Each structure stands twice: as C-alpha cells, then as structure tokens.
Amino acid sequence: MSEWLDQLQNEIPALANAVRIEKILKGFSTDEKYRIYPDHGENQLLRVFKLDQWEQKTVEYEILETIQTLGVKASSPIELGMHQRLGIGYMILSYLEGEDARDVLAELSTDEQQKIGYNAGRELAKMHQLSAPPSISSWFDRCVPKHRKYVKAYHDSSLRINHTDKILDFIEQHLPYLKERPNRFLHDDFHVGNLIVHNRTYAGVIDFNRYDWGDPIHEFTKLAFFSRESSVPFCQGQIAGYFQKAGEIDSFWILYSVYTAGCACVVR
C-alpha cells in the first residue's frame, strides 16, 4: 500500500479498522477507487480525488444523500473530507456487492436479463424525481448551443460521416421538442457497465461522478451505445420498467432518436 494511503488510514477514523485495502482498476473515472475490507461489518468504497474537484464532489455527495431518501439502490454516503497536507479529497461509501451487469448478463436467461433491465428502469425513474436547482438554466437553453457547437466542430474537421445531412436535418427539425422538457437529475452514465447484479438480480447503480441536470430521456442514449451490445432484453426491460414507474411514454421515441443521433455524430 502506498505511503499516502497509509497516512490516510491512520488519520481517518472510518478507515482505522481496515484489514485490507484493494485498488479497483475498472472504470473510467478520474477518481482513484479502493475497496475497503474492515475487520468487522460490511465492505466500503473509498474514492480519492484532487482538491480542485471539491465543490463538484460536495454536490455529488449531497445527491447521494438525497437519493437515499427516494429509496434508490446505490452506495450509501458515509463520509466526505479533505486532507490538506496530501492535497486530496476523499469520499467513503458503502460497497455494493456483486458484478457489473455487462459482465454477467450474457450468462443469464432472457427473462432474467429483462427483469434486471425492468428493475433498473424503475430505479432510474426514482432518481429522475429530483429536480434541478433553480440556478440551472433550462435544458433547451443548454442543449441547443451545445449541439450547435458540435455541428460547427464537425464541419471544421476533416471527418465525414455517411448521411450526415439527413441526420443533422432530422435533429434540426425536431429541436422544438426539447422546449419545456423537464430539468431533472441525470446520472448521465446509466448503462450496464455501471449497474451491479448480485445473485442474478439488480443490486444498484454506481459511479455518480458524471452527474448532470436535464431531460430524463437523454439518459436513454446509453442504451444505444453501451447496453444494447450486452443485452437487448435488458434494454427492453429498462424502457418498460421506467415508464411503468414514470408514467406516459409520450414523445419518447422522437426525443430518443434526436439525442441518439446527436451523440452518434459526437462519438464518431
């Protein structure tokens, strides 16, 4: 174990009874992540980050506290703090036992995959009950300028994508659908790589560090780019579970198509 981690363990009471600390290498977060094995009780998760992220991490921690009151299955916040001498901040959470859904869905039956997706959708609907703070401008006012910036960057580059004109025309024609859309909490990385399955059932969602505020339907773009390649039944289940919990499907497919088309241009 590194020297700075020894210092952290010696100075943070919540880590004092750890008998083993294991670095987690999976994921794309800039945080360093460690699994904490205490001498008694349940395992914990330690996330370490640079102090210039303190404000963002404070909001993230508060969000984790809030969604616990909504009954969302996710890691429970235990402690948030900073170590000035080491120049780091840290977050201690409960550890969600299980495996990434991406790694296990293929081993499960179609019905099990769909049920996991269904429960994931219901959990996503719970999170989307959380409205954006008043200081966050409308989704339309933030999303459309970002789209225009991406289009300009595309035209300024040498990259060319087949049928770009049709894709961009479709998006442009349907931008009015983004007006008056709800401005809610977005996990913004809700896909099978961040969902935990334990004993063949949905256990919860992890990694909230990319959270945002906006239209809940934008969350579903991850089905197209990440979850679909692992399990179509999961994707079907997520949509069914979400709208069973959230209500009318309304203009879902138009909005889903607009957001997915926009992301496709960026991803490529």
N, C-alpha and C positions, 0 to 999 in steps of 0.2 A: 504494500500500500504506500502511496506517495506521502512525502513528509507533510505537505499542506493538509492532506486528508486526515492524517494522524492528529494534527493540531485542531482541526475542526471537530473531530470526535472527542478530543479531550475537553473542549471548551463549550460544546453544545450538549446540555443535559439529555435531550431527546435521543442522542446517539450514544450515550455513555454505556448502555448495556448491549451494544452490538458485539456479537462474537465473530461476525464475518461481514465484509463489505465487498460486493462484487460489481464491477463495472458492467454496464449494459451498452453493448455496441450497436444494437439495432436502432433504426430510425434516422431521421434527417435533421432533427432539432440541433440548434447550436448549443443547447444545454449539455452539460456532462451529466449522465444519469447513473445512479448506483442503486443496487438492491441491498437493503439492509436486513441482515438476519440477527434479531435480538436473542438474548439468552432465554427470554420468555415472551409470550404474546405473538401477535401477527407481524409478518414482514412489512417493511416500509420502503418507500421510494425516496431517494434523495436526488434533487435536481440542483445543479450548481450553475450559476450564470454570472456574467460580468455586471458590475455595478451600474454601468450606463443603461442597463435594462430594468433598473429598479422600479421605475414608475409603471412600466408595462407589466412587470411581474406582480406588482401590488394589485393592479386591476384583475389580472388573471386569478390571483389567489382569492380575491373578493368574489369573482364569478364562481369559482369552485365552491365557496361557502354558500352562495345563493342557490346554485342548482341542487345542492343537497336538500334544501328546503322544498324543492319541487319534486323530490323523490327520484332524481336521475341517478342511474347506476354509473358511478365514476369514483375515482380515488377521492377519499376524504382529506381535506386540508388539515394538517397537524400543526405546522409551524412555518413562519416566514421570517427570515432575518438576514442580516448582513455581517460580514467580517471585514472591517475597515482595513486592518493590517494586511490581510491576504488579498484585499481588493476584489472580493467576490460576494455575491448574494446566494442564498440557499432557500430551498423550499422542501419541506418534508411532508409527504403524503402517505396515505395508506397504500399498500401494494395490491393491485388487482391480480389475483391468481388465475392462471390459465395461459392460453396461447393466442397468438394473433389469428384472427379469423382467416386471413389469407393463407395461413399455413395448414389449416385443418379442414376447411370447407369441402375440399375435394374428397376427403375420406368419409364424409357423411352422406346420408341418403338425401334424395331430393327434398323430401318432406322436412327433414331436419334443417337443411340449408334455408328453405323458405321460412321456416318458423324462426330461425335466428334472424333473418332479414326482417321479418314481421315485428319481432320484439325491438330490433334496432330502430325501425321506423317509429314505433311508439315512443321510444326513448328520445329520439330526435325531436318529435313533436313537443315533448315536455320542455326541452331546452329552448325551443322557439317561443315559449310563452314569455320569455324575458325580453322586455322592450329596451331599445337603445336609449342611452341618456339623452336629455334634451340638447346637449351640446353637439351631438352627432347630427350632421346635416342629412337631408333626405337621401334615400337610396338613389333616386333618379339623378339628383344633383351630383352625386359622387360617381355613379356607374357610367353615365354617358360620357363625361370628359375623359374618363379612363379608357373607354372604348375608342374615342377619337384619337387619343394618344397612341394606342396600339396600332390603329389603322395607319396613322402617319408613319410610325416606325416601320411598319411593313412596306409601305410604298417607298420609303427612303432606303430600304435594304435591297440586296440583290436576290433575296429569296423569293421564289414564286411557287404558289400552291395552285393545284388544279381547281378550276371552278370558283376561284376567289371572288369574281364579280357577282356570281349568283349568291354566294354565302354572305357577302357584305350587303348586297341588296336586300336579302331576306332579313338580316339583322336591322337594317335601317328602316324598313317598312314596319317593323314590329316594335321599335323602341318606345312608341307611345304606351305599350303595355306595361312599361316599367314605372309609369307615373302612378302615384298613390299606392305603391306597393308597401307592405309592412316593413318597418325598420326594426328588426329583431336581432337577438344574439345569434351569431353563426359560429359554430365550431370551426368551420372553414377547412377542415381536413378530415371530414367524416367519411371514412372508407374502410374496407376490410383490413388494411394494414394497421389501423388504429382502434380496432374493435377486438375485444377479448372474448374468447369462448372457453368455458370451463365445464367439464363433464357434459359436453355436447350441447350446451345451452349458452345463450347470450349472457355474458357476465358484466359488460360495461364498456365505456369508451375512455380512451387515454389521450394524452398529448393535446392540451388546450392552448399551446403557445402561439398558434396562428389565428386565434380568435379574431372575429370582426363583427360588424353590425350591418344588416342589410336584409334583402329579400330572402326569406327561408327557402324559396325554390332554388336559389343559386346553389344551395348546399348539395343538390342532387347531381350537379355536374360530375362529382366524383364517382357516381355510378358508371358513367360512360368511360372514364379514363383509368379507373383503378379497379372497381369492384366487379364490373362485368366480366373481365378476363378470368376472374376466380370463380364466379358463380352467378349465372343468370337467375336461377331460382331465388338466391339471396336478394338480388336487385328487385325482382317482382315482389318478394315479401316486404322489402323495405317500403316500397311505394304503397302497398296495401295497408301495412301497419300504420304508416304515417297518416294517411287520410282517414283511416278508421278512428284515429285519435284526434286529428286536427280538423276534420270536417270536410266540406265540399272540395272536390278536386279542381273545380272551376277552370281556369285557363292554364293549368299545369303544363300541358304538353307544348303549348306555344312558348311559354316562358322557358321551359326546359330546353327547347330547341334553340332559342335565341342565346341563352347563356352557354350552352354546349358549343354552338357554332363559334361564338366569340372566343371561348377558351381554346378551341381547336386551332384557330389562327395563331394564338399566342404560343401554344405548346409546340407546334411545328416550327 
